[in-house]
Amino acid sequence: MLLGAVGKIFDVGQEATGFIAVGQFATGFIAIGQVATGVIAIGQAARGIIVVGQLAVGLVSLGMLSCGLMGAVGMIGAGGRGLGLIVPLVPRLRDARELPPVSSFDQLARSTEAQGWVEARIELGPDQSARLYDGSSPLPVRVDARLRRLLAKHAGRTLLVSLCRRGADWVADGLMEVPESRLKNPRWWAIWAVQLGLLLVACIAFWLAVVHPLADGLARVFS
């Protein structure tokens, strides 16, 4: 009995099965081998929950060819999110880039900050000079000379404008486009449909290729 219990805790062999299994074909909670199946699996071909291998398939995976249902890192592959040439399977609603914190001009003027970002509409005045508006009210700011030509090109648009305090005045010295919501772009609906279809296929493949073999293997370990 004792020997049997110890054998299931740690097993080494061509077809190793144990809580910790090391072998050519290893199955266990922690599996290390050429073909490894485990909650934590490391091998040339690894499948499980957290996996590392040349071919890695799991919830979270790291490998040359990597497929992680939640996340993947690898040279090439697919996953919920990933690093490398990984095809993302989970739709993203917003632009991946980080936007600066935006406040109203009144909030910025009342604060002690020397710089901030506001959302403003660009309009051309009677003299064709660019002016900044918040709704129908012009903002009491000067425009840096290096920015005037660029502002004029964006007349009629709403942009994020960087303002800096110079003495008692506020000066516009930078611009950033306000990213359009992806919900308004039909192209993204088509991309999301493809992503969700691939995600469904990946879930079915994960169930058949990982969950069933892993459950059978752990049942043998703990039986």
N, C-alpha and C positions, 0 to 999 in steps of 0.2 A: 504493500500500500504506500509506504513512504517513498520507495523508489519510483513508483508510478507517479506520485504527486510531484517529486523532484523533476522527473522527466518532462512533465508538462510545463514546468516553470522555465526550464532551459533545455533546448534541444539543438544538437548539431548533427547534420547529415545531409545526404543528397536531397532527400525530401523531408526537411525538418518541420515539425509542427510543435509549437510550444508558446508559452507566454512571451518568451524571447527565443526566436528561431533564427539559426544561421545555417545556410546551406544553399545548394544550387537552386532548389525550389523551396523557398521558406515561407511559412504561413504562421502568423501569430500576432499578438498585440504589437510587438516590436519585431519586425522581420527584416533580415539582411541577407541578400543573396542575389544571384543572377536574375532570378524571377522572384520578386518579393511581394507578398500580399499581407497587408497589416494595417492597423490603425496608424502606426508609424512605419513606413516602408522605405527601405533604401536598397537600390539595386540597379542593374542595367535596365531592366524593365520592372517598374514599381507601380503598384496600384493600392489604393486605400484612402485614408483620410488626409494625412500629411505625408507627402511622398517626395522622394528625391531620386532621380535616375536619368539615364539617357532618354528613356521613354517613360514619362511619368504621367499617370492618370489618377486624379483624386479630387478631394474638395479643395485642397491647397497644394499646388505642385511646383516643383523646381526641376528643370531638366532641359536637355537640348531640344527634344520634342515634348512639349508640356501642355497638358490639358487639365485645368483646375476649374471646377464648377464655380467656386467662389473667387479664386484668384490664382494666377499662373505667372511664373517667371521662367523665361527660356529663350532660346534662339528663335524658335517658331512654335506656334500653337494657338490655342484658344482658351478663353476663360471669362469668368464674370468680369474681372478687371485684370490687368497684367502689365508686366514690364518686359520689353523686348518686342519682337515681331509677333505680338499676341492679338488675335482677333477678339475684340470685346463682345461679349454676348449679352450683357445687361445694358439696356438703353440708358443714356444720360440725358437729362432734360435741359441742363444748362451748360454754358460754355465752360470748358475745363480751366481756362485762365482765371486767375484771381483778380477781382476788381477792388479798387481802393474804397475805403469807407466814404460814403457821400452824405453830405448834410446840406441844409438850406443855407442860403447866404446869411440870413438873419442869425441863425445859430452860430455860424462861423465867425461873424462879426462880433457877437457877444462873448465868444470864447477867448481864451488867452493863446490860442494856437496861432502860429505864424504862417501856416500853410494848410490848405485843405482842398477838397474836391466838391464841386457843386454841379448840378445838372442844369444846363442852360440852353436856350434856343438861340441860334445865330441868325441875325437879321442885318440887312444892309441899310444904312441911313441914307438921307438925301444926297450926301456927299460921297456915297459909295463906300463909306468906312463901315467895318464890321462892328456890330453892337451885340451885347449879351442881354437876353431877356429871361425873366422868370415869370411865366404866364404872359400877362400883358404889361408887366412892370419892367422897365430897364434896370439892370443891375449897375450900381454906382462903382464900376471898376474900370481901370485903364487896361489897355491891351498892349502887351509887350510888342515893340516894333518888329521883332523877329517872327511874331505870330500873326500879324495882320493879314498878310497875303494868304496864309493857310486858312484863316477864319473865313475870309471872303469866298474861298472855294467851297465852303460848307454852308453857305447861306441857306436858310430855310430848314436846317437840320437841328436836332437836339443832340448835344454831345455832353460828355463829362469834361469839365474845365477845371484845370488846376489854378488855384489862386494863391498868391503869396502876399504877405503884408510888407509893404515898403513905407516906413514912416507911418503916416496917418492914412495912406491909400492902400487899396487892394489892386493887385495887378494880375491879369491873366497871363500865365507863362507856359501852359501846357494843355494838350487836348487828348482825349481818348474817346473812341466810339462806344456808344451804348449798344451792347450786343442785343440783337433781335432775339426774341423768344423763339426757341426751336419749335414750339407748338404751332407757330404761325407759318412755318415753312413746310410745304407738302413733301419736299425731298426727305426731311427727317422722318416723316411718318412711314415712308417706304423703307428707309434704313432700319427703323425700329421693328417693322414687321419681319424683315429678314433676320434681325438679331433674335427676336423672340422665337421664330421658327427654329433657328439653330440651337437656341437655348433648350427648347423642348426636346430636340434630337439628342443634345448632350445629356439631359436629365435621364432619358430612357437608356442611353448607352451607359451612363454611370450606374444606373440601377442593375443592368444586366451584367456589366463587365466588372463592377467593383462591389456593390452591396451584396449581391447573392454569393459570390465566391468568398468574400470576407466573412459573411455571417456563417456560412458552412464551415469555414476554417476555424473560426473562434468557437463554434459549437463543438468541434472535435477537441479543441484545446481544453475547454472547461467541462467536458462531459465526463 
